[in-house]
């Protein structure tokens, strides 16, 4: 009962039968239909890309803390246009630099005290107080810069 699939054969009811797998044109049609649906799906995804990118867009230069952005009165502000976030983003490097320099002065000051060098200790204390005064002035100027923006509480 090994007959090639391309040759017609009789089924048990006696009527001729073409092929067990069915006509080739149906299989090719199914392949074309599935290929068409894949292309359509990819086309829809590609068509949605500009829309999704527009919704997720950010300013071209990446600066959300501009005067215009902060004063726009846009009620759909995210954290990126919050004047408090902008304030703390600018404050962070100022504070890091102050902490690094203050740590260096304090280490030298402790060493001067341990060595009994009061003149050096007095000089380092003066440097430390001047550094602290400069830091406080920088923070006050930064607060003043953001004080006029709506929603700033820093």
N, C-alpha and C positions, 0 to 999 in steps of 0.2 A: 504494500500500500504506500510505497514511497514514490509519489508522483510529484513532479515539479509544480510549484505554485502557479506558474503562468498558464498551465494547461487546464482546461475545464474538466471537471469531474462530476460525478453524480453524487447527490446526497441521498440519504436513506429514503426520502419520499419519491425519488426518481426524477426530480427536476434538475437541470444543469446548474452548476455553481461555478463562479469565476475564481475567486481567491478567498482564502480564509481571512486575510488582513483587510479585505475590502478594496475598492478601486483606489488606485494611486492618486487620482485627482482629488479625492476627499482628504487624504493625508497632506497633500501639498496645500490645499486650501486651509487646513487647520494651521499649518506652519505659517502661511501668509497672514492669517488672522492674528496669531500670537505675536508675530513680528510687528504687525501694525499697532497692536495694543501697547507693546513695549515702546515703540517710537512715539506714540501719542503720550504715554506717561512721561517719557523723557522730555518731550516738548513742553508739557505742562510744567514740569519742574524747572526747566530752563526759562520758561516764561515768568515764573514766580520769583526768580532770583533778583531782578532789579527792585521789585516791590519789597522783598525782605531786607535787602541791603539798604533801601531808603529808610525803612523803619529803624534799623539798627545804626544809622549813620551818626557820625560824630563830627565835630568841626574839623576842617581840613588840616589845621596845624596842631590839633589836639589840645588846644588851650580853652578850657571851659571857664576859666576864671577871668575872662575879659570884662571890662567895665560894661560893655553892651550886654553880655550874657547875664551878668548879675543884676542889672537894672531893668531887664526886659519886662518884668512883671509876669512872666510866663507861669501859669499856675500848675503846669505839669512838670515842675522841677524834679529832677532826680537828685541823688546825692552829689552828682558831679557838678551841679550848678549852685550848690548850697554855699553861701559865703563863709559858713563855719568850716566846711571842708577845705575851701581855698585858703582860709586863714591858717588852719593847722598844717596844710601842705607847705606853706611858706615858713611856718614857725619851726617845723621839724629840722631843717638843716641849720638854722640859727641856734637852736637848742643843742644839737649834736656838736657843733663847733665849740659852743660855750662849755659844755660838759667835758669835752676832750682837753681844752686848755685849762679849765679849772682843776681837773684831775692831775694834770702835769704840775701845776703850781702847788697844789696841796701836797703832792708827793715830795717836792723839793722843800716845802715848808716843814713837813714832819722830819725830814732829814736834818734840816738846819736846827730845829729844836732839839733833836736827839744829840747833835754835835755841840750844842750850847752856843751856836753862832747867832746871837740876838740881832746883830746888824742885818745879816742876811734874812733872818726871820721877819724883821720889821719891813724890809724891802719887799719880800714876797707877799706879806699881808697887804701892803699898799697895792701891789699888782693885782692881787685877788679882788680887792674891793673895787678897783678901777674896772676890772673885767666884769664884775657883777653889775656895776652901774651902767656900763655900756650895754650889757645884755638886757637889763631892765628898760633902758631907753629904746633899744631896738624893738622890744616886744610892745612897748607903749606906742611907738610909731606904726607898727603893724596893726595894732588894734584901732588906731585912729584911721588908718587907711580903709578898714572894713566897716567902721562904725556907721557909715551912712547907708549901707546896703540893707534892704528889707530882710528881716529874719536873722540878723547877726546878733549873737549873744556872747561871743568870745570875750 
